[in-house]
Amino acid sequence: MKVLRTPDERFAAIKDFPFAPHYTEINFEGTRLRLHYVDEGPRHAAPVLLMHGEPSWAYLYRKMIPGLVAAGHRVVAPDLIGFGKSDKPAAQDDYTYERHVAWMSAWLKEVDLKGITLFCQDWGGLIGLRLVAAFPDRFARVVVGNTGLPTGTGWSEGFKAWLDFSQKVPEFPTGFILDGGTKRTLSDAEKAAYDAPYPDESYKSGARCFPRLVPITPEHASVAENIAAWKVLEQFNKPFLTAFSDSDPVTKGGDRVFQTRVPGAKGQPHVTIKDGGHFLQEDAPEELVRVINAFIKANP
């Protein structure tokens, strides 16, 4: 497996991401991969785990991390393999849904997080909810926003349009994609920060292939594994909150699935983020911080 590593100087011009980098090396099938994560706040505090999706990285949470730390939480925000400051296998065939789950499982066990409050969005949910199913004892609470855990039963028109675009566009424009998935307009500096992990197209294999890994048909890989994960989630009695936005064509209505199927979601004060696009962390970071802090306080 050929592995690329984004040079540190690519991130030097980013002014609004002041968090010290932390790295863990995981050994996967004889290849060592370095995974980057933000780790802020008191180490003795129970962690809030923030998981990003496609094609973002921990920068997506830059406006949420300070408010969560100020409330006394330890805040951990990893970059998935292939994204951000984490290592990037060079071939698209190096990436599978199950490998992403295995990589993040190895990282989670290595850093040994417990008592976790998970917030996950997009692929952060597809992978993060698999972690919850695999290690339910490590998780105290879950908040999901604009995500799902598909089992081969179809797709939205919004997702179909995104899938077609992602596989056909000659150059994969990460900053442009983030800007298009928000209600507000990102600044040039913000778009540049989302472009920073990728010096050229060879670094984008993970981002490019993610959309086609979503198990939207019965023939897709990982359908059986996600069905098994749902069986665990359907017994998950710990507090479970949905915080979907009102303007995401890809995941619209997905919150009701969790509210119906996860026991811990019953009776929770589920919220809809107003004027939020797919990347609701960009559109409503302060509101999400209030929601997460209040959820933790109400469910100690």
MARPA-681794 format. One record per residue (C-alpha): residue number from 1; y, x, z; residue in one letter. Coordinates in steps of 0.2 Angstrom, whole numbers, plus 2048, in hexadecimal, padded with zeros to 3 digits. Each point is the difference from the previous one (the first is absolute). Example, Ala and Ser with C-alpha at 12.3 -4.5 7.8 and 13.67 -1.06 7.14 Angstrom:
REM residues 2
[1, [7EA, 83E, 827], 'A']
[2, [811, 806, 7FD], 'S']
This chain:
REM residues 300
[1, [800, 800, 800], 'M']
[2, [811, 807, 7FB], 'K']
[3, [80D, 7FD, 80D], 'V']
[4, [813, 801, 7FD], 'L']
[5, [80C, 802, 80E], 'R']
[6, [813, 7FB, 7FE], 'T']
[7, [80B, 80F, 804], 'P']
[8, [80B, 7FE, 80F], 'D']
[9, [810, 803, 7F7], 'E']
[10, [7FD, 7EF, 7F7], 'R']
[11, [805, 7F7, 810], 'F']
[12, [80E, 80C, 805], 'A']
[13, [80E, 7F5, 7F9], 'A']
[14, [7FA, 7F0, 809], 'I']
[15, [80E, 7FD, 80D], 'K']
[16, [7FA, 7F0, 809], 'D']
[17, [7EE, 805, 805], 'F']
[18, [803, 80C, 80F], 'P']
[19, [7EE, 7FF, 807], 'F']
[20, [7F6, 810, 803], 'A']
[21, [7F0, 801, 7F5], 'P']
[22, [7EF, 800, 808], 'H']
[23, [7F0, 804, 7F7], 'Y']
[24, [7EE, 7FE, 803], 'T']
[25, [7F2, 807, 7F5], 'E']
[26, [7F1, 7F6, 7FC], 'I']
[27, [7F0, 806, 7F8], 'N']
[28, [7FA, 7F5, 7F2], 'F']
[29, [7F0, 804, 7F6], 'E']
[30, [804, 813, 802], 'G']
[31, [812, 7FE, 7FB], 'T']
[32, [80E, 802, 80E], 'R']
[33, [80E, 7F4, 7FE], 'L']
[34, [811, 801, 809], 'R']
[35, [807, 7F0, 806], 'L']
[36, [812, 7FE, 806], 'H']
[37, [806, 7F4, 80D], 'Y']
[38, [810, 7FC, 80A], 'V']
[39, [7FD, 800, 813], 'D']
[40, [80F, 7FB, 80A], 'E']
[41, [803, 7FA, 811], 'G']
[42, [7F7, 803, 811], 'P']
[43, [7EE, 806, 7FD], 'R']
[44, [7FA, 7F7, 810], 'H']
[45, [806, 7EF, 7F9], 'A']
[46, [7F4, 7F5, 7F6], 'A']
[47, [803, 803, 7ED], 'P']
[48, [807, 7F5, 7F3], 'V']
[49, [7F7, 805, 7F0], 'L']
[50, [80B, 7FD, 7F0], 'L']
[51, [7F5, 800, 7F0], 'M']
[52, [809, 800, 7EF], 'H']
[53, [7F9, 7FB, 7EF], 'G']
[54, [803, 803, 7EE], 'E']
[55, [809, 80A, 7FA], 'P']
[56, [80A, 804, 810], 'S']
[57, [7FE, 80C, 80E], 'W']
[58, [805, 801, 812], 'A']
[59, [813, 801, 7FA], 'Y']
[60, [7FE, 7ED, 7FE], 'L']
[61, [800, 7FF, 814], 'Y']
[62, [80F, 80B, 802], 'R']
[63, [80B, 7F2, 806], 'K']
[64, [7F3, 7F8, 80C], 'M']
[65, [7FA, 810, 809], 'I']
[66, [810, 802, 80B], 'P']
[67, [800, 7EE, 806], 'G']
[68, [7EE, 800, 805], 'L']
[69, [802, 811, 809], 'V']
[70, [80F, 7F9, 809], 'A']
[71, [7F5, 7F3, 807], 'A']
[72, [7F5, 80D, 808], 'G']
[73, [7F2, 800, 7F3], 'H']
[74, [7F7, 80F, 7F8], 'R']
[75, [802, 7FD, 7ED], 'V']
[76, [7F4, 808, 7F4], 'V']
[77, [802, 7FE, 7ED], 'A']
[78, [7F4, 809, 7F5], 'P']
[79, [801, 804, 7ED], 'D']
[80, [7F0, 7FA, 7F7], 'L']
[81, [7F7, 80E, 7F7], 'I']
[82, [808, 801, 7EF], 'G']
[83, [811, 7FB, 807], 'F']
[84, [80F, 807, 808], 'G']
[85, [7FE, 811, 808], 'K']
[86, [7ED, 7FE, 801], 'S']
[87, [7F4, 809, 7F4], 'D']
[88, [7FD, 7F9, 7EF], 'K']
[89, [7EF, 801, 7F7], 'P']
[90, [805, 803, 7EE], 'A']
[91, [7F3, 7F5, 7F7], 'A']
[92, [801, 7ED, 800], 'Q']
[93, [7ED, 7FF, 802], 'D']
[94, [802, 809, 811], 'D']
[95, [807, 7F0, 807], 'Y']
[96, [7F6, 7F1, 805], 'T']
[97, [804, 7F2, 80D], 'Y']
[98, [7F1, 807, 80B], 'E']
[99, [807, 812, 7FF], 'R']
[100, [811, 7FA, 806], 'H']
[101, [7F8, 7F7, 80F], 'V']
[102, [7F5, 80F, 803], 'A']
[103, [80F, 80C, 800], 'W']
[104, [80A, 7F5, 80C], 'M']
[105, [7F1, 7FD, 80B], 'S']
[106, [7FE, 813, 802], 'A']
[107, [813, 802, 803], 'W']
[108, [800, 7F2, 80D], 'L']
[109, [7F1, 807, 80A], 'K']
[110, [808, 812, 7FF], 'E']
[111, [811, 7FA, 807], 'V']
[112, [7F6, 7F4, 80C], 'D']
[113, [80C, 7F2, 801], 'L']
[114, [7FC, 7F2, 80C], 'K']
[115, [808, 7F0, 805], 'G']
[116, [808, 7FF, 7EF], 'I']
[117, [80C, 7F3, 7FA], 'T']
[118, [7FE, 800, 7ED], 'L']
[119, [80D, 7FB, 7F3], 'F']
[120, [7FA, 801, 7EF], 'C']
[121, [807, 7FB, 7EF], 'Q']
[122, [7F9, 800, 7EE], 'D']
[123, [7F1, 80D, 7FF], 'W']
[124, [805, 805, 812], 'G']
[125, [7F7, 7EF, 804], 'G']
[126, [7F2, 802, 7F4], 'L']
[127, [7FC, 810, 809], 'I']
[128, [807, 7FD, 811], 'G']
[129, [7F6, 7F0, 802], 'L']
[130, [7F0, 809, 7FB], 'R']
[131, [804, 80C, 80F], 'L']
[132, [802, 7F1, 80B], 'V']
[133, [7EF, 7FA, 7FB], 'A']
[134, [7F8, 811, 802], 'A']
[135, [808, 804, 811], 'F']
[136, [805, 7F0, 808], 'P']
[137, [800, 807, 811], 'D']
[138, [80F, 80C, 7FB], 'R']
[139, [80B, 7F2, 7FB], 'F']
[140, [80A, 7F5, 80D], 'A']
[141, [80A, 7F6, 7F4], 'R']
[142, [803, 7FE, 7ED], 'V']
[143, [80F, 7FB, 7F6], 'V']
[144, [7FE, 7FD, 7ED], 'V']
[145, [80D, 7FE, 7F3], 'G']
[146, [7FE, 7FE, 7ED], 'N']
[147, [7EE, 805, 7FF], 'T']
[148, [7EE, 7FA, 7FF], 'G']
[149, [7EE, 804, 801], 'L']
[150, [7F9, 7FA, 7EF], 'P']
[151, [7EE, 7FC, 7FD], 'T']
[152, [7FF, 7FE, 7ED], 'G']
[153, [807, 7EE, 7FF], 'T']
[154, [80E, 802, 7F4], 'G']
[155, [812, 806, 800], 'W']
[156, [812, 7F9, 7FE], 'S']
[157, [80A, 801, 7F1], 'E']
[158, [80C, 80C, 809], 'G']
[159, [7F2, 80C, 803], 'F']
[160, [7F9, 7FE, 7EE], 'K']
[161, [812, 805, 7F9], 'A']
[162, [800, 80F, 80C], 'W']
[163, [7EF, 805, 7FB], 'L']
[164, [804, 800, 7EE], 'D']
[165, [810, 809, 802], 'F']
[166, [7F8, 80E, 80B], 'S']
[167, [7F3, 804, 7F4], 'Q']
[168, [80A, 800, 7F0], 'K']
[169, [811, 808, 805], 'V']
[170, [800, 811, 7F8], 'P']
[171, [809, 808, 810], 'E']
[172, [7FD, 7F8, 811], 'F']
[173, [811, 7FD, 807], 'P']
[174, [7FE, 800, 813], 'T']
[175, [812, 7FE, 805], 'G']
[176, [803, 7F3, 7F2], 'F']
[177, [7F1, 7F6, 807], 'I']
[178, [806, 801, 812], 'L']
[179, [811, 7FA, 7FA], 'D']
[180, [7F8, 7F2, 7F6], 'G']
[181, [7F6, 7FA, 80F], 'G']
[182, [80F, 7FD, 80B], 'T']
[183, [80E, 7F3, 801], 'K']
[184, [80D, 80C, 803], 'R']
[185, [804, 80F, 7F4], 'T']
[186, [7FA, 811, 806], 'L']
[187, [80D, 80E, 7FF], 'S']
[188, [7FD, 80E, 7F4], 'D']
[189, [7FC, 80B, 80F], 'A']
[190, [7F3, 7F4, 806], 'E']
[191, [7F8, 7FF, 7EF], 'K']
[192, [800, 813, 7FF], 'A']
[193, [7F7, 800, 811], 'A']
[194, [7F2, 7F5, 7F9], 'Y']
[195, [7FF, 80C, 7F1], 'D']
[196, [7FF, 810, 80B], 'A']
[197, [7EE, 801, 803], 'P']
[198, [7FC, 801, 7ED], 'Y']
[199, [807, 80F, 7F7], 'P']
[200, [7F7, 7FA, 7F0], 'D']
[201, [7F4, 7F3, 7FA], 'E']
[202, [7F1, 80A, 806], 'S']
[203, [804, 7FD, 812], 'Y']
[204, [7FF, 7ED, 7FD], 'K']
[205, [7EE, 7FD, 7FE], 'S']
[206, [7FE, 7F7, 810], 'G']
[207, [80F, 7F5, 7FD], 'A']
[208, [7FB, 7FC, 7EE], 'R']
[209, [7EE, 7FB, 804], 'C']
[210, [804, 7F6, 810], 'F']
[211, [803, 7EF, 7F7], 'P']
[212, [7EF, 800, 7F7], 'R']
[213, [7F7, 804, 810], 'L']
[214, [805, 7EF, 808], 'V']
[215, [7EF, 7F6, 800], 'P']
[216, [807, 7F0, 7F7], 'I']
[217, [7EF, 7FC, 7F7], 'T']
[218, [7EE, 7FF, 806], 'P']
[219, [7FC, 810, 7F5], 'E']
[220, [80D, 80B, 809], 'H']
[221, [7FA, 80D, 80C], 'A']
[222, [803, 7FD, 813], 'S']
[223, [7FE, 7ED, 7FF], 'V']
[224, [7F0, 800, 80B], 'A']
[225, [809, 80C, 80D], 'E']
[226, [80F, 7F5, 801], 'N']
[227, [7F5, 7F0, 802], 'I']
[228, [7F8, 80A, 80F], 'A']
[229, [811, 804, 807], 'A']
[230, [806, 7EE, 7FF], 'W']
[231, [7F0, 7FC, 80B], 'K']
[232, [808, 80B, 80D], 'V']
[233, [811, 7F9, 7FE], 'L']
[234, [7F9, 7EF, 802], 'E']
[235, [7FB, 805, 812], 'Q']
[236, [810, 809, 804], 'F']
[237, [808, 7F8, 80F], 'N']
[238, [80E, 80C, 803], 'K']
[239, [812, 7FB, 7FC], 'P']
[240, [802, 7FF, 7ED], 'F']
[241, [811, 7FC, 7F8], 'L']
[242, [805, 7FD, 7EE], 'T']
[243, [812, 805, 7FA], 'A']
[244, [800, 7FD, 7EE], 'F']
[245, [810, 800, 7F5], 'S']
[246, [806, 7F0, 7F7], 'D']
[247, [802, 809, 7EF], 'S']
[248, [7F1, 80A, 7FC], 'D']
[249, [7F7, 7F9, 7F0], 'P']
[250, [7F1, 80C, 803], 'V']
[251, [7FA, 7FA, 812], 'T']
[252, [809, 7EF, 802], 'K']
[253, [7F5, 7F4, 80A], 'G']
[254, [7F5, 80E, 806], 'G']
[255, [806, 7FE, 812], 'D']
[256, [7F7, 7EF, 801], 'R']
[257, [7F0, 808, 7FD], 'V']
[258, [802, 80B, 810], 'F']
[259, [806, 7F2, 80A], 'Q']
[260, [7F1, 7F5, 7FC], 'T']
[261, [7F2, 80D, 801], 'R']
[262, [805, 80C, 80E], 'V']
[263, [7FE, 7F9, 811], 'P']
[264, [80D, 80B, 808], 'G']
[265, [80D, 7F8, 7F4], 'A']
[266, [7FE, 7EF, 808], 'K']
[267, [810, 7FB, 809], 'G']
[268, [80A, 80F, 7FC], 'Q']
[269, [812, 7FF, 7FB], 'P']
[270, [7FE, 804, 7EE], 'H']
[271, [810, 804, 7F6], 'V']
[272, [806, 800, 7EE], 'T']
[273, [80C, 80E, 7FC], 'I']
[274, [80F, 7F8, 7F7], 'K']
[275, [806, 808, 7F0], 'D']
[276, [7F3, 80D, 801], 'G']
[277, [7F7, 807, 7F0], 'G']
[278, [7EF, 809, 7FF], 'H']
[279, [807, 80F, 80A], 'F']
[280, [806, 7F6, 80F], 'L']
[281, [802, 810, 80A], 'Q']
[282, [80F, 804, 7F4], 'E']
[283, [807, 7EF, 800], 'D']
[284, [7FF, 7FB, 813], 'A']
[285, [7FC, 80F, 80B], 'P']
[286, [80A, 7FB, 80F], 'E']
[287, [7F7, 7EE, 800], 'E']
[288, [7EF, 808, 7FE], 'L']
[289, [804, 80B, 80F], 'V']
[290, [805, 7F1, 80A], 'R']
[291, [7F1, 7F7, 7FB], 'V']
[292, [7F4, 80E, 805], 'I']
[293, [809, 804, 810], 'N']
[294, [800, 7EE, 806], 'A']
[295, [7ED, 7FE, 7FB], 'F']
[296, [7FB, 80F, 80A], 'I']
[297, [80A, 7FA, 80F], 'K']
[298, [7F9, 7EE, 7FF], 'A']
[299, [7EE, 807, 7FF], 'N']
[300, [800, 80F, 80C], 'P']
